[in-house]
Amino acid sequence: MARRLYGIRGAVCCGNTASEIQSAVADMCARLFSANKLTSDDFVSLHFTMTGDLDALNPAAALRRSECGDVVKTAALFCSAEAPVQGGLPRTIRLLITAYMEEGSVPVHSYTGGAEVLRPDFVQAGNSNSSSGQAAK
């Protein structure tokens, strides 16, 4: 079957300590990698953003240190500052994974730790993962 490039999104809110960022990033990535059945050959890049109130640890470094860091060691990892927006959700790490999946796949996105409010359309009842194929707003 043919493969095509997909964008897979995730976000998590956490406290501003290295251990909280480490844990939040590891959990979010493990959920996304598992739910989308991603292997090291699938990844092109992972782009994190984080709000200005988080500065204890770079999320790309947190991923590299995590148990699932080996899966992405050949992918490009990048982090940038989230654009400050009045009334924006604080203490938020967002992630955009660019990866190859089988054509016709429906990406599963994950919003947890309070980030569910960013994309309630991607959150299933009682579950912060989603299999919605809806276009981004």
N, CA, C and O of each residue as an XYZ file, in Angstrom:
548
protein
N       0.849     -1.188      0.000
C       0.000      0.000      0.000
C       0.890      1.245      0.000
O       1.974      1.243      0.583
N       0.428      2.287     -0.648
C       1.183      3.548     -0.730
C       1.168      4.285      0.609
O       0.239      4.152      1.405
N       2.213      5.054      0.828
C       2.304      5.875      2.036
C       2.269      7.329      1.630
O       2.702      7.696      0.538
N       1.745      8.159      2.528
C       1.746      9.598      2.289
C       2.094     10.312      3.580
O       2.069      9.726      4.662
N       2.418     11.588      3.445
C       2.819     12.411      4.576
C       1.587     12.924      5.321
O       0.623     13.376      4.703
N       1.626     12.850      6.646
C       0.534     13.322      7.500
C       1.077     14.275      8.561
O       2.252     14.213      8.923
N       0.212     15.153      9.051
C       0.491     15.992     10.201
C      -0.305     15.469     11.382
O      -1.523     15.314     11.293
N       0.368     15.200     12.475
C      -0.269     14.667     13.681
C      -0.020     15.666     14.801
O       1.120     16.058     15.051
N      -1.090     16.076     15.472
C      -0.977     17.135     16.469
C      -1.207     16.626     17.880
O      -1.916     15.648     18.119
N      -0.573     17.336     18.801
C      -0.763     17.051     20.208
C      -0.479     18.294     21.022
O       0.199     19.211     20.557
N      -0.998     18.324     22.234
C      -0.715     19.420     23.164
C      -0.928     18.908     24.578
O      -1.743     18.020     24.831
N      -0.167     19.500     25.491
C      -0.276     19.139     26.892
C       0.062     20.375     27.728
O       0.918     21.177     27.353
N      -0.613     20.512     28.847
C      -0.294     21.575     29.806
C       0.470     20.929     30.964
O       0.202     19.789     31.343
N       1.421     21.677     31.515
C       2.207     21.127     32.627
C       2.823     22.258     33.434
O       2.772     23.424     33.041
N       3.395     21.899     34.550
C       4.096     22.857     35.387
C       5.472     23.161     34.826
O       5.972     22.455     33.950
N       6.078     24.223     35.342
C       7.372     24.666     34.830
C       8.536     24.130     35.654
O       9.309     24.894     36.233
N       8.648     22.809     35.697
C       9.836     22.179     36.259
C      10.344     21.197     35.210
O       9.577     20.715     34.377
N      11.624     20.908     35.253
C      12.189     19.971     34.288
C      11.492     18.615     34.361
O      11.214     18.000     33.331
N      11.212     18.152     35.568
C      10.576     16.835     35.702
C       9.146     16.824     35.168
O       8.719     15.840     34.565
N       8.398     17.920     35.386
C       7.023     17.972     34.870
C       7.005     18.062     33.341
O       6.171     17.429     32.693
N       7.907     18.832     32.772
C       7.990     18.929     31.311
C       8.428     17.583     30.748
O       7.860     17.113     29.762
N       9.425     16.961     31.356
C       9.903     15.647     30.916
C       8.763     14.638     30.894
O       8.568     13.933     29.904
N       8.022     14.573     31.972
C       6.924     13.620     32.095
C       5.810     13.910     31.092
O       5.300     12.994     30.448
N       5.433     15.171     30.959
C       4.344     15.551     30.052
C       4.693     15.240     28.598
O       3.867     14.709     27.855
N       5.923     15.575     28.195
C       6.359     15.325     26.815
C       6.451     13.821     26.551
O       5.996     13.348     25.510
N       7.029     13.079     27.474
C       7.162     11.628     27.297
C       5.797     10.971     27.165
O       5.604     10.110     26.307
N       4.843     11.371     28.009
C       3.502     10.797     27.961
C       2.798     11.159     26.653
O       2.214     10.291     26.005
N       2.847     12.431     26.261
C       2.191     12.863     25.031
C       2.764     12.117     23.828
O       2.012     11.621     22.989
N       4.083     12.037     23.742
C       4.712     11.384     22.594
C       4.423      9.882     22.580
O       4.148      9.318     21.522
N       4.481      9.239     23.729
C       4.175      7.809     23.787
C       2.749      7.547     23.307
O       2.509      6.587     22.576
N       1.803      8.394     23.714
C       0.410      8.248     23.271
C       0.300      8.389     21.755
O      -0.334      7.573     21.086
N       0.932      9.446     21.224
C       0.842      9.717     19.794
C       1.534      8.640     18.969
O       0.993      8.194     17.957
N       2.723      8.219     19.390
C       3.461      7.208     18.632
C       2.701      5.889     18.614
O       2.613      5.230     17.578
N       2.152      5.507     19.763
C       1.413      4.251     19.872
C       0.094      4.306     19.098
O      -0.207      3.402     18.318
N      -0.684      5.355     19.310
C      -1.998      5.461     18.673
C      -1.905      5.496     17.153
O      -2.812      5.039     16.458
N      -0.799      6.045     16.638
C      -0.627      6.148     15.191
C       0.300      5.071     14.628
O       0.631      5.084     13.442
N       0.714      4.146     15.485
C       1.573      3.022     15.088
C       2.819      3.498     14.340
O       3.180      2.952     13.298
N       3.468      4.527     14.892
C       4.639      5.118     14.250
C       5.917      4.382     14.650
O       6.109      4.033     15.815
N       6.775      4.156     13.677
C       8.084      3.554     13.916
C       9.158      4.537     13.458
O       8.845      5.563     12.854
N      10.401      4.232     13.740
C      11.486      5.160     13.423
C      11.553      5.507     11.938
O      11.987      6.604     11.589
N      11.141      4.616     11.070
C      11.167      4.881      9.624
C      10.078      5.852      9.173
O      10.134      6.343      8.045
N       9.106      6.137     10.004
C       7.961      6.961      9.613
C       8.201      8.456      9.794
O       7.620      9.261      9.066
N       9.043      8.843     10.749
C       9.182     10.242     11.143
C       9.995     11.059     10.143
O      11.023     10.608      9.638
N       9.513     12.265      9.871
C      10.279     13.259      9.128
C      10.773     14.312     10.110
O      11.968     14.598     10.184
N       9.832     14.889     10.867
C      10.217     15.916     11.832
C       9.180     16.025     12.940
O       8.030     15.608     12.796
N       9.629     16.602     14.051
C       8.751     16.900     15.178
C       9.033     18.338     15.584
O      10.167     18.688     15.912
N       8.002     19.163     15.560
C       8.156     20.579     15.889
C       7.322     20.882     17.130
O       6.093     20.809     17.107
N       8.009     21.219     18.197
C       7.373     21.610     19.446
C       7.259     23.138     19.497
O       8.105     23.849     18.954
N       6.218     23.626     20.146
C       6.175     25.019     20.589
C       5.845     24.984     22.068
O       5.243     24.034     22.568
N       6.253     26.042     22.759
C       5.914     26.134     24.177
C       5.638     27.591     24.534
O       6.247     28.509     23.984
N       4.720     27.778     25.453
C       4.370     29.127     25.881
C       5.529     29.710     26.685
O       6.349     28.976     27.235
N       5.584     31.035     26.745
C       6.693     31.738     27.382
C       6.852     31.487     28.864
O       7.907     31.780     29.427
N       5.831     30.953     29.510
C       5.922     30.686     30.949
C       6.558     29.322     31.256
O       6.677     28.943     32.421
N       6.964     28.588     30.213
C       7.682     27.321     30.382
C       9.119     27.510     29.901
O       9.355     27.778     28.723
N      10.066     27.371     30.808
C      11.460     27.559     30.417
C      12.431     26.643     31.170
O      13.644     26.852     31.123
N      11.898     25.631     31.861
C      12.751     24.757     32.668
C      13.444     23.672     31.838
O      14.487     23.164     32.249
N      12.888     23.308     30.682
C      13.463     22.252     29.855
C      12.903     22.362     28.448
O      11.704     22.573     28.267
N      13.764     22.219     27.456
C      13.335     22.201     26.065
C      12.612     20.871     25.803
O      13.152     19.812     26.125
N      11.405     20.904     25.228
C      10.677     19.654     25.012
C      11.365     18.693     24.042
O      11.193     17.480     24.162
N      12.136     19.206     23.087
C      12.880     18.315     22.191
C      13.930     17.542     22.991
O      14.115     16.345     22.771
N      14.605     18.206     23.902
C      15.570     17.531     24.779
C      14.851     16.526     25.676
O      15.366     15.436     25.925
N      13.672     16.887     26.159
C      12.891     15.967     26.995
C      12.551     14.699     26.210
O      12.638     13.596     26.750
N      12.167     14.848     24.954
C      11.850     13.675     24.141
C      13.088     12.811     23.929
O      13.018     11.589     24.055
N      14.202     13.426     23.614
C      15.436     12.656     23.401
C      15.805     11.831     24.635
O      16.330     10.725     24.507
N      15.533     12.364     25.825
C      15.869     11.682     27.090
C      14.846     10.619     27.488
O      15.113      9.803     28.369
N      13.697     10.623     26.854
C      12.609      9.723     27.262
C      12.796      8.327     26.674
O      13.654      8.109     25.819
N      11.981      7.391     27.147
C      12.025      6.016     26.654
C      11.733      5.934     25.162
O      12.265      5.054     24.485
N      10.913      6.815     24.639
C      10.596      6.763     23.209
C      11.534      7.642     22.376
O      11.309      7.816     21.179
N      12.558      8.183     22.979
C      13.516      9.021     22.262
C      14.285      8.289     21.181
O      14.654      8.885     20.169
N      14.536      6.989     21.385
C      15.259      6.217     20.369
C      14.486      6.117     19.061
O      15.086      6.015     17.990
N      13.176      6.145     19.140
C      12.337      6.014     17.947
C      12.529      7.199     17.000
O      12.346      7.053     15.791
N      12.890      8.356     17.525
C      12.981      9.571     16.702
C      14.414     10.069     16.510
O      14.614     11.216     16.111
N      15.406      9.233     16.786
C      16.779      9.748     16.746
C      17.239     10.165     15.355
O      18.207     10.919     15.251
N      16.594      9.713     14.279
C      16.974     10.163     12.938
C      16.070     11.278     12.416
O      16.307     11.802     11.327
N      15.038     11.647     13.175
C      14.119     12.717     12.759
C      14.633     14.078     13.222
O      15.365     14.181     14.206
N      14.241     15.098     12.505
C      14.574     16.464     12.907
C      13.656     16.871     14.050
O      12.435     16.768     13.938
N      14.248     17.337     15.158
C      13.483     17.839     16.305
C      13.749     19.329     16.409
O      14.881     19.782     16.244
N      12.694     20.089     16.685
C      12.819     21.541     16.735
C      11.838     22.080     17.756
O      10.760     21.518     17.953
N      12.215     23.172     18.407
C      11.318     23.833     19.351
C      11.354     25.326     19.104
O      12.415     25.900     18.860
N      10.191     25.951     19.170
C      10.110     27.402     19.050
C       9.116     27.931     20.078
O       8.354     27.177     20.682
N       9.148     29.240     20.257
C       8.242     29.882     21.212
C       6.855     30.012     20.599
O       6.710     30.396     19.438
N       5.855     29.694     21.379
C       4.467     29.905     20.963
C       4.230     31.406     20.878
O       4.681     32.154     21.745
N       3.539     31.846     19.861
C       3.216     33.267     19.738
C       2.365     33.689     20.936
O       1.361     33.041     21.232
N       2.750     34.762     21.628
C       1.936     35.203     22.765
C       0.601     35.764     22.259
O       0.562     36.666     21.422
N      -0.478     35.209     22.788
C      -1.822     35.626     22.403
C      -2.594     35.959     23.672
O      -2.637     35.164     24.610
N      -3.193     37.125     23.693
C      -3.967     37.544     24.862
C      -5.047     36.503     25.144
O      -5.822     36.152     24.254
N      -5.096     36.012     26.374
C      -6.083     35.015     26.765
C      -5.722     33.600     26.348
O      -6.529     32.684     26.510
N      -4.513     33.404     25.809
C      -4.072     32.073     25.393
C      -3.881     31.143     26.578
O      -3.706     31.589     27.711
N      -3.916     29.859     26.306
C      -3.768     28.854     27.355
C      -2.323     28.851     27.865
O      -1.398     28.656     27.077
N      -2.115     29.061     29.165
C      -0.743     29.092     29.703
C      -0.159     27.693     29.867
O      -0.866     26.687     29.823
N       1.165     27.670     30.059
C       1.916     26.444     30.366
C       1.577     25.300     29.408
O       1.261     24.188     29.831
N       1.650     25.599     28.120
C       1.244     24.640     27.101
C       2.398     24.298     26.169
O       3.109     25.175     25.679
N       2.563     23.019     25.941
C       3.500     22.506     24.945
C       2.658     21.910     23.826
O       1.790     21.072     24.070
N       2.916     22.343     22.609
C       2.224     21.796     21.442
C       3.237     21.036     20.599
O       4.440     21.293     20.660
N       2.730     20.103     19.816
C       3.591     19.290     18.973
C       2.929     19.051     17.626
O       1.743     18.731     17.550
N       3.710     19.210     16.567
C       3.296     18.821     15.219
C       4.300     17.788     14.730
O       5.480     18.086     14.545
N       3.816     16.580     14.527
C       4.636     15.502     13.990
C       4.357     15.417     12.496
O       3.201     15.377     12.073
N       5.408     15.391     11.710
C       5.282     15.127     10.284
C       5.816     13.719     10.068
O       6.989     13.444     10.320
N       4.939     12.825      9.595
C       5.322     11.422      9.471
C       4.582     10.758      8.321
O       3.496     11.181      7.924
N       5.193      9.721      7.805
C       4.556      8.910      6.769
C       3.704      7.832      7.418
O       4.110      7.182      8.381
N       2.496      7.662      6.853
C       1.589      6.599      7.281
C       0.944      6.033      6.023
O       1.021      6.632      4.950
N       0.316      4.891      6.164
C      -0.372      4.284      5.019
C      -1.435      5.251      4.498
O      -2.160      5.868      5.278
N      -1.519      5.376      3.185
C      -2.529      6.234      2.588
C      -3.910      5.789      3.055
O      -4.205      4.595      3.100
N      -4.744      6.748      3.398
C      -6.074      6.450      3.914
C      -6.123      6.370      5.431
O      -7.203      6.240      6.007
N      -4.972      6.447      6.087
C      -4.946      6.446      7.553
C      -5.631      7.692      8.083
O      -5.667      8.724      7.413
N      -6.163      7.593      9.266
C      -6.750      8.748      9.944
C      -5.877      9.047     11.153
O      -5.861      8.269     12.106
N      -5.146     10.167     11.132
C      -4.264     10.482     12.260
C      -5.030     10.591     13.574
O      -6.150     11.100     13.619
N      -4.409     10.109     14.629
C      -4.971     10.212     15.978
C      -4.187     11.308     16.698
O      -2.969     11.212     16.852
N      -4.891     12.340     17.134
C      -4.287     13.476     17.824
C      -4.497     13.313     19.326
O      -5.391     12.580     19.749
N      -3.682     13.987     20.132
C      -3.801     13.860     21.586
C      -3.669     15.221     22.260
O      -2.674     15.924     22.082
N      -4.676     15.575     23.026
C      -4.690     16.815     23.810
C      -5.012     16.427     25.240
O      -6.099     15.923     25.518
N      -4.062     16.661     26.161
C      -4.228     16.208     27.537
C      -3.758     17.261     28.538
O      -3.207     18.296     28.164
N      -3.986     16.974     29.808
C      -3.470     17.808     30.882
C      -4.054     19.212     30.931
O      -3.424     20.126     31.462
N      -5.245     19.390     30.386
C      -5.867     20.709     30.339
C      -5.873     21.297     28.940
O      -6.588     22.266     28.682
N      -5.085     20.726     28.028
C      -5.020     21.230     26.649
C      -6.230     20.795     25.814
O      -6.369     21.204     24.661
N      -7.086     19.981     26.387
C      -8.279     19.533     25.667
C      -9.135     20.705     25.186
O      -9.833     20.596     24.178
N      -9.079     21.828     25.911
C      -9.889     22.998     25.542
C      -9.448     23.596     24.210
O     -10.211     24.332     23.583
N      -8.225     23.291     23.769
C      -7.730     23.828     22.499
C      -8.436     23.201     21.305
O      -8.705     23.879     20.314
N      -8.731     21.931     21.395
C      -9.379     21.217     20.301
C     -10.402     20.224     20.847
O     -10.181     19.015     20.790
N     -11.518     20.724     21.375
C     -12.521     19.798     21.909
C     -13.075     18.859     20.842
O     -13.584     17.785     21.163
N     -12.978     19.262     19.570
C     -13.442     18.392     18.491
C     -12.543     17.177     18.304
O     -12.940     16.219     17.641
N     -11.349     17.197     18.868
C     -10.438     16.065     18.784
C     -10.476     15.205     20.042
O      -9.723     14.236     20.137
N     -11.317     15.525     20.992
C     -11.350     14.803     22.255
C     -12.630     13.987     22.316
O     -13.733     14.530     22.248
N     -12.470     12.670     22.445
C     -13.615     11.777     22.559
C     -14.067     11.744     24.010
O     -13.276     12.000     24.917
N     -15.313     11.435     24.226
C     -15.842     11.357     25.586
C     -15.014     10.396     26.421
O     -14.859      9.225     26.074
N     -14.481     10.909     27.535
C     -13.723     10.089     28.454
C     -12.329      9.739     27.967
O     -11.653      8.910     28.576
N     -11.885     10.359     26.873
C     -10.578     10.024     26.295
C     -10.000     11.259     25.666
O     -10.695     11.958     24.928
N      -8.737     11.552     25.939
C      -8.101     12.741     25.383
C      -7.391     12.465     24.074
O      -6.725     13.350     23.536
N      -7.516     11.268     23.556
C      -7.003     10.984     22.220
C      -8.157     11.120     21.250
O      -9.317     11.110     21.661
N      -7.856     11.247     19.971
C      -8.903     11.398     18.992
C      -8.547     10.677     17.729
O      -7.372     10.476     17.421
N      -9.561     10.287     16.997
C      -9.332      9.717     15.676
C     -10.083     10.552     14.642
O     -10.419     10.058     13.565
N     -10.341     11.795     14.963
C     -11.066     12.667     14.058
C     -10.203     13.039     12.869
O      -9.037     13.396     13.033
N     -10.758     12.961     11.694
C     -10.051     13.349     10.494
C     -10.457     14.737     10.056
O     -10.234     15.099      8.900
N     -11.044     15.527     10.935
C     -11.500     16.858     10.575
C     -10.326     17.767     10.286
O      -9.245     17.613     10.854
N     -10.549     18.700      9.409
C      -9.513     19.677      9.079
C      -9.289     20.608     10.259
O     -10.189     20.847     11.064
N      -8.087     21.123     10.344
C      -7.736     22.051     11.426
C      -8.503     23.341     11.283
O      -8.792     23.793     10.175
N      -8.827     23.922     12.409
C      -9.534     25.208     12.412
C      -8.543     26.330     12.292
O      -8.932     27.498     12.276
